[in-house]
Amino acid sequence: QARLVESGGGLVQPGGSLRLSCAASGFDFGRYAMSWYRQVPGKERERVAVITSIGDSIDYADSVKGLFTISRDNYKNELYLSMNALKPEDTAVYYCFALVGSGIWGQGTPVTVSS
């Protein structure tokens, strides 16, 4: 059964950093592009970053360009999101996503940026 499990979220002060992880299982991780999304209550889920199956192409939302870095380790079946210079508006639940079949979502990991 295909599964994604995020971790690494938490409370951080403005200007701080966090690194999120997403552990994949049950599918051939190295064959699929992977994405990070985030969602604030009452708003649509927003794609933050996407990376191709071998990491040769990456795209970011304008709001996080130069601040967030998506990466992956196809040997460990893991996806990462390094977030720097965090702002209160980055507060959200962060999800990883794989377009496997109709799509697989993790359960999300909450990030709160507050002093």
C-alpha positions in Angstrom: 0.0 0.0 0.0 1.5 3.3 -1.1 2.0 5.7 1.8 3.6 9.0 2.6 4.5 10.1 6.2 5.7 13.7 6.9 7.7 14.8 9.9 9.8 17.7 11.1 7.1 20.4 11.6 6.9 22.4 14.7 7.0 25.9 16.3 9.7 28.2 15.1 10.4 31.9 15.6 10.3 34.3 12.6 13.6 34.1 10.7 14.2 30.6 11.8 14.6 27.4 9.8 13.0 24.0 9.7 13.6 20.9 7.6 10.6 18.7 6.7 10.9 15.1 5.7 8.5 12.8 3.9 9.1 9.0 4.0 7.6 7.1 1.1 6.7 3.4 1.0 4.7 1.0 -1.1 5.6 2.4 -4.5 8.7 2.9 -6.7 9.6 6.3 -5.2 12.4 7.0 -7.7 10.1 6.9 -10.7 7.8 9.7 -9.6 7.9 13.5 -9.3 7.2 14.6 -5.8 5.7 17.8 -4.4 5.3 19.8 -1.2 2.0 21.6 -0.6 0.8 23.7 2.3 -2.7 24.6 3.5 -4.0 27.2 5.9 -7.5 26.6 7.3 -10.1 28.2 5.1 -7.8 28.4 2.1 -7.0 26.2 -0.9 -4.0 23.9 -0.7 -1.0 25.6 -2.4 1.8 23.9 -4.1 5.1 25.0 -2.6 7.7 23.1 -4.6 8.0 20.2 -7.1 10.9 18.0 -8.0 11.2 15.5 -10.9 11.9 11.8 -10.3 15.7 12.2 -10.5 15.9 15.8 -9.3 17.0 17.3 -12.5 14.2 19.9 -12.6 12.7 21.8 -9.7 10.1 24.5 -9.4 9.0 26.7 -6.5 6.1 29.0 -5.7 7.1 32.6 -6.1 6.5 33.1 -2.4 9.2 30.7 -1.4 11.8 31.1 -4.1 15.3 31.6 -2.7 14.1 30.6 0.8 12.9 27.0 0.5 14.8 24.1 -1.0 13.2 20.8 -2.1 15.4 17.7 -2.4 15.1 14.0 -2.4 17.1 10.8 -1.7 15.9 8.0 -4.0 18.0 5.5 -2.0 16.3 6.3 1.2 12.9 6.9 -0.4 12.7 10.3 1.2 11.7 13.8 0.2 12.8 16.9 2.0 11.9 20.6 2.3 14.4 22.9 3.9 12.8 26.2 4.9 14.8 29.3 5.8 14.0 32.8 6.9 10.5 31.6 7.9 7.8 34.2 8.2 4.4 34.1 10.1 2.7 33.7 6.7 4.5 30.4 6.2 2.4 29.0 9.0 0.4 26.1 7.6 0.1 22.3 7.5 2.6 21.0 5.0 1.9 17.9 2.9 3.9 15.8 0.5 2.3 14.5 -2.6 3.0 11.8 -5.2 1.0 11.5 -8.4 0.8 7.8 -8.1 -2.6 6.5 -9.5 -5.1 9.2 -8.5 -2.6 10.7 -6.1 -1.2 10.1 -2.7 -1.1 12.6 0.2 0.6 12.3 3.5 -1.2 13.2 6.8 0.6 16.5 7.0 3.0 18.1 9.4 2.1 21.5 11.0 4.5 24.4 10.9 3.9 27.4 13.1 6.0 30.5 12.7 5.5 32.8 15.7 7.3 34.7 18.3 
